[in-house]
Amino acid sequence: MGKMTDCLVIGGGIIGMMSARTLIMEGVSVTLLDQRECGKESSWAGGGIISPLYPWRYDDLTNELSFASQIIYEDLCLQIFEDTGIDPQYIQSGLLMMDEYDLPLAIEWMNRYHVDYQFHVDGALFSNIAQVRNPRLLQALKVDILNKGVDIIEYVKVNNLLIKNNKVIGVRTKDKNYFAQDVIVCSGAWSSKWLKLVDEVFPMKGQMIILKSTKSMVKNIVLDQGRYIIPREDGRVLVGSTMENVGFDNHTDIGVQKSLHKFAYQRFPSLFNVKIEHHWSGFRPASLSGKVILGRHEQFEHLFINTGHFCNGLNMAPASSDRIKQLIINA
Ligand SMILES: Cc1cc2nc3c(=O)[nH]c(=O)nc-3n(C[C@H](O)[C@H](O)[C@H](O)COP(=O)(O)OP(=O)(O)OC[C@H]3O[C@@H](n4cnc5c(N)ncnc54)[C@H](O)[C@@H]3O)c2cc1C
């Protein structure tokens, strides 16, 4: 029999690690299980923009979680930097929207949430939008939660729940059972693979490239026709992304690589000769309803779900994790 903990977190992406952090800071003991290495899936693959792209296309919950996170993100990054020595490189780089977006919807959204933008020769500039260098944030977060006492167990795949009298009492892996008072499912695009969720979660692949420029050729995050360019602090430039409903096929293809590069140098010709340093893909956790799945499970006691964040897990993680913590500590 495995050891008993207050809370088991299944999955160590941004959502699982942030959930673990909020709980341990309330004195809840946490064990986090990941089938691979924490932080190396969708959360690593993403762009780190701290806002939904075209937020007016999303539901109220997504907007609420995103705004609530935006308020605390900078301080959170500073705190994690101070505690770990790893800088998540939070930068308020602003987002320049170059395309002709859905104007009536956008205006209604801006009025509702009191969001302002400036006219720019190339489009609309949302100067408050920030970014984090997500791989660095994940590295820092892992060190931080380990230091705070979270028990991280990697390369352990959860296969099922342990249930007694309609109450979840832990999880089953190939070799061992883990017991806990509460279980939180944060296993991203894989969530429905091991657990039948009412609202099914499936992978939506995205490919991305990084260009090894050293001086800052791009000032703001640029968004145009669903694709974007993100300038990092050291001058490197990320270009994304695709939206591919192809299951768990993680191949990257050269055609996509070329078209992402072209998208970038058509807008910033100086990027034409810049070397493509890396090209990768990741699986966004999409849900059938298109909504985040956040809260207590309807059928089983002591089971909580925090997944389905689709394109917005990095920007919603702080508030989404805070909500789960509130539910658990007030139960
Ligand atoms: C190309 C791309 C660009 C993106 N850009 C942005 C952006 O700019 N801004 C933004 O906010 N979001 C962005 N996203 C979305 C964001 O990355 C995701 O919403 C977020 O990472 C989801 O976090 P997660 O922790 O749920 O998933 P993941 O990071 O995928 O973590 C899930 C974890 O669960 C583990 N796991 C799964 N099954 C099991 C099991 N059975 N047992 C144990 N462990 C298990 C996995 O190993 C994994 O580590 C982007 C995504 C992609 C792919």
The ligand as a MOL file (V3000), in Angstrom:
LIG
                    3D

  0  0  0     0  0            999 V3000
M  V30 BEGIN CTAB
M  V30 COUNTS 53 58 0 0 0
M  V30 BEGIN ATOM
M  V30 1 C 1.7170 25.4950 -30.1450 0
M  V30 2 C 0.9900 25.9210 -28.8890 0
M  V30 3 C 0.9530 27.2800 -28.5560 0
M  V30 4 C 0.3040 27.6890 -27.3770 0
M  V30 5 N 0.3810 29.0050 -27.0050 0
M  V30 6 C -0.2070 29.4160 -25.8400 0
M  V30 7 C -0.0930 30.7630 -25.4120 0
M  V30 8 O 0.5720 31.5830 -26.0290 0
M  V30 9 N -0.7580 31.1260 -24.2630 0
M  V30 10 C -1.4950 30.2320 -23.5390 0
M  V30 11 O -2.0920 30.6220 -22.5360 0
M  V30 12 N -1.5800 28.9340 -23.9060 0
M  V30 13 C -0.9620 28.5080 -25.0450 0
M  V30 14 N -1.0650 27.2010 -25.4470 0
M  V30 15 C -1.9320 26.2970 -24.6910 0
M  V30 16 C -1.2680 25.8230 -23.4230 0
M  V30 17 O 0.0350 25.3940 -23.7190 0
M  V30 18 C -2.1180 24.6970 -22.8020 0
M  V30 19 O -3.4480 25.1130 -22.6160 0
M  V30 20 C -1.5430 24.3000 -21.4310 0
M  V30 21 O -0.1790 23.9970 -21.5510 0
M  V30 22 C -2.2820 23.1260 -20.8430 0
M  V30 23 O -1.6300 22.8000 -19.6420 0
M  V30 24 P -1.8300 21.3970 -18.9540 0
M  V30 25 O -1.0230 21.4100 -17.7090 0
M  V30 26 O -3.2840 21.1080 -18.8630 0
M  V30 27 O -1.2730 20.3520 -20.0340 0
M  V30 28 P 0.1820 19.7420 -20.2670 0
M  V30 29 O 1.2310 20.7680 -20.2040 0
M  V30 30 O 0.1020 18.9400 -21.5210 0
M  V30 31 O 0.3780 18.8010 -19.0170 0
M  V30 32 C -0.3470 17.6180 -18.8310 0
M  V30 33 C 0.5730 16.6600 -18.0900 0
M  V30 34 O -0.1780 15.4980 -17.7030 0
M  V30 35 C 0.6690 14.3760 -17.8200 0
M  V30 36 N -0.1850 13.1810 -17.9370 0
M  V30 37 C -1.0940 12.9210 -18.9010 0
M  V30 38 N -1.7110 11.7380 -18.6760 0
M  V30 39 C -1.1810 11.2410 -17.5350 0
M  V30 40 C -1.4050 10.0420 -16.7870 0
M  V30 41 N -2.3080 9.1220 -17.1730 0
M  V30 42 N -0.6720 9.8500 -15.6650 0
M  V30 43 C 0.2460 10.7660 -15.2630 0
M  V30 44 N 0.4890 11.9190 -15.9430 0
M  V30 45 C -0.2180 12.1570 -17.0520 0
M  V30 46 C 1.4830 14.6800 -19.0770 0
M  V30 47 O 2.6900 13.9280 -19.0990 0
M  V30 48 C 1.7290 16.1710 -18.9590 0
M  V30 49 O 2.9560 16.4790 -18.3290 0
M  V30 50 C -0.3760 26.7450 -26.5690 0
M  V30 51 C -0.3120 25.3910 -26.9110 0
M  V30 52 C 0.3730 24.9770 -28.0480 0
M  V30 53 C 0.4510 23.5140 -28.3670 0
M  V30 END ATOM
M  V30 BEGIN BOND
M  V30 1 1 1 2
M  V30 2 1 2 3
M  V30 3 2 2 52
M  V30 4 2 3 4
M  V30 5 1 4 5
M  V30 6 1 4 50
M  V30 7 2 5 6
M  V30 8 1 6 7
M  V30 9 1 6 13
M  V30 10 2 7 8
M  V30 11 1 7 9
M  V30 12 1 9 10
M  V30 13 2 10 11
M  V30 14 1 10 12
M  V30 15 2 12 13
M  V30 16 1 13 14
M  V30 17 1 14 15
M  V30 18 1 14 50
M  V30 19 1 15 16
M  V30 20 1 16 17
M  V30 21 1 16 18
M  V30 22 1 18 19
M  V30 23 1 18 20
M  V30 24 1 20 21
M  V30 25 1 20 22
M  V30 26 1 22 23
M  V30 27 1 23 24
M  V30 28 2 24 25
M  V30 29 1 24 26
M  V30 30 1 24 27
M  V30 31 1 27 28
M  V30 32 2 28 29
M  V30 33 1 28 30
M  V30 34 1 28 31
M  V30 35 1 31 32
M  V30 36 1 32 33
M  V30 37 1 33 34
M  V30 38 1 33 48
M  V30 39 1 34 35
M  V30 40 1 35 36
M  V30 41 1 35 46
M  V30 42 1 36 37
M  V30 43 1 36 45
M  V30 44 2 37 38
M  V30 45 1 38 39
M  V30 46 1 39 40
M  V30 47 2 39 45
M  V30 48 1 40 41
M  V30 49 2 40 42
M  V30 50 1 42 43
M  V30 51 2 43 44
M  V30 52 1 44 45
M  V30 53 1 46 47
M  V30 54 1 46 48
M  V30 55 1 48 49
M  V30 56 2 50 51
M  V30 57 1 51 52
M  V30 58 1 52 53
M  V30 END BOND
M  V30 END CTAB
M  END
